[in-house]
Amino acid sequence: MSTLAEALEHLVRGVVEPPEDVTVRDKQLRRGSLLEVRVHPEDLGKVIGRNGRTATAFRTVISALAGRSGARIDFVDVDRRR
């Protein structure tokens, strides 16, 4: 797991309850890195936040850590995709 994925997992685990349900997968695509965050369906609202503010904050922190390489983040509930 990349450093960005570990940092994002740590941040998301601080927001959700229970934190054990959080997993982050780092997918390398042609256009860069995609971090796929899986959370329990009941916690998806907490991770996204009002008007997407929490998700935007996660994206801001991760893009600052990623630097020029950049990284996209996709939030998914565990029941939607496998």
C-alpha positions in Angstrom: 0.0 0.0 0.0 1.3 3.4 -0.9 2.0 6.2 1.6 -0.9 8.2 0.2 -3.3 5.3 0.7 -2.1 4.8 4.2 -2.5 8.5 5.0 -6.0 8.6 3.5 -7.0 5.4 5.4 -5.8 7.0 8.7 -7.8 10.2 8.0 -11.0 8.3 7.1 -10.8 6.0 10.1 -10.9 9.0 12.3 -14.3 10.0 10.9 -16.2 6.7 10.7 -17.5 4.3 13.3 -16.3 1.4 13.4 -13.0 2.2 11.8 -12.3 -1.5 10.9 -14.7 -1.3 7.9 -12.4 1.2 6.1 -10.2 -0.1 3.3 -8.3 1.9 0.7 -7.0 0.4 -2.5 -4.4 2.1 -4.6 -5.0 1.5 -8.3 -2.4 2.7 -10.8 -4.0 4.0 -14.0 -2.6 5.6 -17.1 -3.7 9.0 -15.8 -2.2 8.5 -12.4 -3.2 7.0 -9.1 -6.8 6.3 -8.0 -7.4 5.7 -4.3 -10.6 3.8 -3.8 -12.0 4.2 -0.3 -14.5 1.6 0.8 -16.7 2.3 3.9 -19.8 0.9 5.5 -22.9 2.2 3.7 -24.1 4.0 6.9 -20.7 5.8 7.1 -20.7 7.1 3.5 -22.6 10.3 4.5 -20.0 11.0 7.2 -17.1 10.6 4.7 -18.7 12.8 2.1 -20.1 15.4 4.5 -22.5 18.3 3.9 -22.3 19.4 0.3 -19.1 17.3 -0.1 -17.0 19.4 2.3 -15.4 16.4 4.1 -14.6 14.6 0.9 -13.2 17.9 -0.5 -11.0 18.2 2.6 -9.7 14.6 2.1 -8.9 15.4 -1.5 -7.1 18.6 -0.6 -4.9 16.9 2.0 -4.1 14.0 -0.3 -3.3 16.2 -3.3 -1.0 18.3 -1.1 0.8 15.1 -0.1 0.9 13.7 -3.7 2.5 16.8 -5.1 2.8 16.8 -8.9 2.0 13.2 -9.3 -1.6 13.8 -8.1 -4.1 11.3 -7.0 -7.9 10.8 -7.5 -10.1 9.6 -4.7 -13.3 7.6 -5.2 -15.6 6.9 -2.2 -17.5 3.7 -2.4 -19.8 1.9 0.0 -18.8 -1.8 0.6 -22.1 -3.1 -0.8 -21.9 -1.3 -4.2 -18.8 -2.7 -5.8 -16.5 -5.7 -5.1 
